[in-house]
Amino acid sequence: MADVTIEIIKNGPYIVKGEVELKDADGNSYPVEKRMALCRCGASTEKPFCDGTHSKIGFQEAEHAVPDSSEG
């Protein structure tokens, strides 16, 4: 199994560490990186990557996952 971790930065991006393949919705691959920051706020101009916009717009994360959410 690959040695990959995903760290959630409070009110910021997901930090993915480890070599993973990232594909967009059309199946196009991005270059494999050992570390990447993925946007959670939806406002990055570099999607799917974080460009720091979350701090400019005051992005507030949900405090905890909601297991019984209708979105799951």
N, C-alpha and C positions, 0 to 999 in steps of 0.2 A: 504494500500500500504506500502511496506517496506521502511524503512528510509535508503536509500543508496545514496552515492555520489561518483562521479568519478572525481578526480582532475588530470589535466594534468600538469606534472612537465616539465618546459622548458628544452628541450633537454634531457629529462629523461623519467621515466616510467609513466604509469597511476596508480594513487593511488586510490584503491577502498575501501571505508569505509562503513561498514554496513554488516550484515550477508547475503551473497549471495552464491548460489551454482555455482561452476565453473566446467564445463565439457569439456573434450578434444574432438577432432574430432571423436573419436570412441565411445563417450558417457560415458566414464569413469569419475567419479566424484572425485574431490579433497576434502579434509576435509574443512568444512565450517569455515571460519575465519572472524574476525571482521574488519581486515585491511589486504590488500595485495597490493603488487607493481607488476604490470604486464609489461613485456618487450614490448617496442615499437621499439627498434633498430634492433631486430632480431638476435643479436649476443650473447645473454645470454646463458650460459651453463646450466641454471636452468629453461629454458622455460617451461611454459608460464610466469614464475616469473622473475623479474629483479634481476641480480646479480652485477650490477654496471658497466658492460662492456661498456655501452654507453659512459661513461666518458673516458675510455681508448682508444676508437676508434674514438672519436670526432663526435659522432652522432649529426646531425643537423636536427631538426624537420622542417616540413613545417610551415610557420608562421601562416597561416589561412587555414581553410577548404575551399575547392574549390567546391562550389555547382554544377557547370556545368561540373565537371570532367567526363571524359569518364569512369573512374573507378567506379563511383557510380551506 
